[in-house]
Each structure stands twice: as C-alpha cells, then as structure tokens.
Amino acid sequence: MIGKVKRAPHIAFGRNVCRLRTAARLTQENLAEKAELSRRYVQEIEAGSKNPSVNTAVRLKLALACSWDELFSQTEK
C-alpha cells in the first residue's frame, strides 16, 4: 500500500529543484540553459504551477547532477 502523500508531488518536485539549484549555485537561467528549457518554465516548475514530464525530469536531473531520490523526495530538507 502506498503511504499518504503530504502534498501534490509536482509541488514537492518544484521545491526540490529550487533547493538543488540553489545548492549548486545556479540561477534559473543557468539551469534552464543546462537542461535546454526556458527560464520561465524552470520558474513555473519551481513555483509548483507546472507538472513536468518525465523527459523534463530527466533533463533537470542531469543538469543538477543529482539522484532521483533527491529530486523526488517528499520530505522537507
């Protein structure tokens, strides 16, 4: 059985992207360039207003050089 999710997964995902980007000392524009996305789309993902595709998640994971666990963690850091 799957445990209760505390918030919508895309909101936690966006917060994780922001946290990892900041830890890597990247601007939204830097991350967007590395992931081949628009800066606006990165901003919308971080704000939780977009639910990115698996392809976008892969691009962000590679650009942030992080693990899947870090990217999809539902716990607050």
C-alpha positions in Angstrom: 0.0 0.0 0.0 1.2 3.5 -0.8 1.6 5.9 2.1 -0.2 9.2 2.3 1.4 11.9 0.1 1.7 15.1 2.1 1.3 17.5 -0.9 0.9 17.3 -4.6 4.1 15.6 -6.0 4.7 18.4 -8.5 4.9 20.9 -5.7 7.5 18.9 -3.8 9.3 18.3 -7.0 9.5 22.1 -7.7 10.7 22.8 -4.2 13.4 20.2 -4.7 14.5 21.7 -8.0 14.8 25.1 -6.4 16.7 23.7 -3.4 19.1 21.7 -5.6 19.6 24.6 -8.0 20.4 27.0 -5.1 22.9 24.4 -3.6 24.6 24.1 -7.0 24.8 27.9 -7.1 22.9 28.1 -10.4 20.5 30.8 -11.4 17.2 29.8 -13.0 18.7 30.9 -16.3 21.8 28.8 -15.8 19.7 25.7 -15.0 17.4 26.4 -18.0 20.4 26.5 -20.3 21.9 23.3 -19.0 18.6 21.5 -19.2 17.7 23.0 -22.5 14.5 24.5 -21.1 13.2 28.1 -20.9 13.9 30.1 -17.8 10.2 30.8 -17.5 9.4 27.0 -17.5 12.0 26.4 -14.8 10.4 29.2 -12.7 7.0 27.7 -13.2 8.2 24.2 -12.1 9.9 25.7 -9.0 6.6 27.6 -8.2 4.6 24.4 -8.5 2.4 25.7 -11.2 3.7 23.2 -13.8 3.7 19.4 -13.7 6.8 18.5 -15.7 7.0 15.5 -18.0 9.4 12.5 -17.4 11.6 13.9 -20.2 11.8 17.3 -18.4 12.6 15.5 -15.1 15.4 13.6 -16.8 16.8 16.9 -18.2 16.7 18.5 -14.8 18.3 15.5 -13.0 21.2 15.6 -15.5 21.6 19.4 -15.3 21.5 19.3 -11.5 23.8 16.2 -11.3 21.5 14.8 -8.5 19.9 11.5 -7.6 16.3 10.6 -8.3 15.8 10.4 -4.5 16.9 14.0 -4.1 14.7 15.2 -7.0 11.6 13.3 -5.9 11.8 13.4 -2.1 8.6 14.2 -0.4 10.3 15.3 2.8 11.3 18.8 3.8 15.1 19.3 3.9 
